[in-house]
Amino acid sequence: MNQNSGNVNRWKEIYRVILSIFMVTVGVLHFVKPEPFVKIVPPQLPYPLELVYISGFFEILGGVGLLIPFVSPAAAWGLIALFIAVFPANINQAVNNIPIEGIPHNQLLYWARLPFQAVLIAWAWWFTRPPEQQPETSSFVAKSKKFDT
């Protein structure tokens, strides 16, 4: 592995831990203080409290799964699905200007938050990819060494 791919992998692992901590924290909040999340569930969906608990469970599961190497890619795909699944709640909050305690009540902020979902999806997608590998060298000498016995 060359130094550049080593640096990329080191940063990737740091960002993996950050996303994991973020997801577990938000997931736990779904159980500790579900009311703000219930408020933004679109009214067309049944059982809003139960949906908040389900999404919280999968946020925790995905966050923990990111830290377990053999399930990390599956956890990342699960988080991508979760980010897509909860997007209607974020849209509902923006469209209906639903205030949430602890978040500044500013409809422009709610709208500005929507594109952040794409950032979260891209962030999780990064962890579906294998670690950076050292590129193959174009040197004939280096390639011929592979065949030496």
Contacts in CASP RR format, 6 or more apart in sequence:
PFRMAT RR
TARGET T0000
AUTHOR 0000-0000-0000
METHOD contacts of the structure
MODEL  1
MNQNSGNVNRWKEIYRVILSIFMVTVGVLHFVKPEPFVKIVPPQLPYPLE
LVYISGFFEILGGVGLLIPFVSPAAAWGLIALFIAVFPANINQAVNNIPI
EGIPHNQLLYWARLPFQAVLIAWAWWFTRPPEQQPETSSFVAKSKKFDT
1 9 0 8 1.000
1 132 0 8 1.000
1 133 0 8 1.000
1 134 0 8 1.000
2 134 0 8 1.000
2 135 0 8 1.000
4 132 0 8 1.000
5 131 0 8 1.000
5 132 0 8 1.000
5 133 0 8 1.000
5 134 0 8 1.000
6 132 0 8 1.000
8 132 0 8 1.000
9 131 0 8 1.000
9 132 0 8 1.000
12 126 0 8 1.000
12 127 0 8 1.000
12 131 0 8 1.000
12 132 0 8 1.000
15 123 0 8 1.000
15 126 0 8 1.000
16 66 0 8 1.000
16 67 0 8 1.000
16 72 0 8 1.000
16 127 0 8 1.000
17 67 0 8 1.000
19 63 0 8 1.000
19 66 0 8 1.000
19 79 0 8 1.000
19 123 0 8 1.000
19 124 0 8 1.000
19 127 0 8 1.000
20 62 0 8 1.000
20 63 0 8 1.000
20 64 0 8 1.000
20 65 0 8 1.000
20 66 0 8 1.000
20 67 0 8 1.000
23 59 0 8 1.000
23 60 0 8 1.000
23 62 0 8 1.000
23 63 0 8 1.000
23 66 0 8 1.000
23 79 0 8 1.000
24 59 0 8 1.000
24 60 0 8 1.000
24 63 0 8 1.000
24 64 0 8 1.000
26 56 0 8 1.000
26 59 0 8 1.000
27 55 0 8 1.000
27 56 0 8 1.000
27 57 0 8 1.000
27 59 0 8 1.000
27 60 0 8 1.000
28 56 0 8 1.000
28 60 0 8 1.000
29 37 0 8 1.000
30 37 0 8 1.000
30 52 0 8 1.000
30 53 0 8 1.000
30 55 0 8 1.000
30 56 0 8 1.000
30 57 0 8 1.000
30 59 0 8 1.000
31 53 0 8 1.000
31 56 0 8 1.000
34 49 0 8 1.000
34 52 0 8 1.000
34 53 0 8 1.000
36 100 0 8 1.000
36 101 0 8 1.000
36 102 0 8 1.000
36 103 0 8 1.000
37 52 0 8 1.000
37 55 0 8 1.000
37 89 0 8 1.000
38 48 0 8 1.000
38 49 0 8 1.000
38 52 0 8 1.000
39 93 0 8 1.000
39 98 0 8 1.000
39 100 0 8 1.000
40 89 0 8 1.000
40 90 0 8 1.000
40 92 0 8 1.000
40 93 0 8 1.000
40 98 0 8 1.000
40 100 0 8 1.000
41 48 0 8 1.000
41 51 0 8 1.000
41 52 0 8 1.000
41 89 0 8 1.000
41 92 0 8 1.000
42 88 0 8 1.000
42 89 0 8 1.000
42 91 0 8 1.000
42 92 0 8 1.000
43 92 0 8 1.000
45 51 0 8 1.000
45 88 0 8 1.000
55 82 0 8 1.000
55 85 0 8 1.000
55 86 0 8 1.000
58 78 0 8 1.000
58 82 0 8 1.000
59 79 0 8 1.000
59 82 0 8 1.000
61 75 0 8 1.000
62 75 0 8 1.000
62 78 0 8 1.000
62 79 0 8 1.000
62 82 0 8 1.000
63 75 0 8 1.000
63 79 0 8 1.000
64 75 0 8 1.000
65 71 0 8 1.000
65 72 0 8 1.000
65 74 0 8 1.000
65 75 0 8 1.000
66 72 0 8 1.000
66 75 0 8 1.000
66 76 0 8 1.000
66 79 0 8 1.000
66 127 0 8 1.000
68 75 0 8 1.000
72 127 0 8 1.000
73 127 0 8 1.000
73 128 0 8 1.000
75 127 0 8 1.000
76 124 0 8 1.000
76 125 0 8 1.000
76 126 0 8 1.000
76 127 0 8 1.000
76 128 0 8 1.000
77 124 0 8 1.000
77 128 0 8 1.000
78 124 0 8 1.000
79 120 0 8 1.000
79 124 0 8 1.000
80 121 0 8 1.000
80 124 0 8 1.000
80 125 0 8 1.000
80 128 0 8 1.000
83 117 0 8 1.000
83 120 0 8 1.000
83 121 0 8 1.000
83 124 0 8 1.000
84 121 0 8 1.000
87 114 0 8 1.000
87 117 0 8 1.000
90 110 0 8 1.000
90 113 0 8 1.000
90 114 0 8 1.000
90 117 0 8 1.000
91 114 0 8 1.000
92 98 0 8 1.000
93 100 0 8 1.000
93 110 0 8 1.000
94 107 0 8 1.000
94 110 0 8 1.000
94 111 0 8 1.000
94 113 0 8 1.000
94 114 0 8 1.000
97 107 0 8 1.000
97 110 0 8 1.000
98 110 0 8 1.000
99 105 0 8 1.000
103 109 0 8 1.000
136 143 0 8 1.000
137 143 0 8 1.000
END
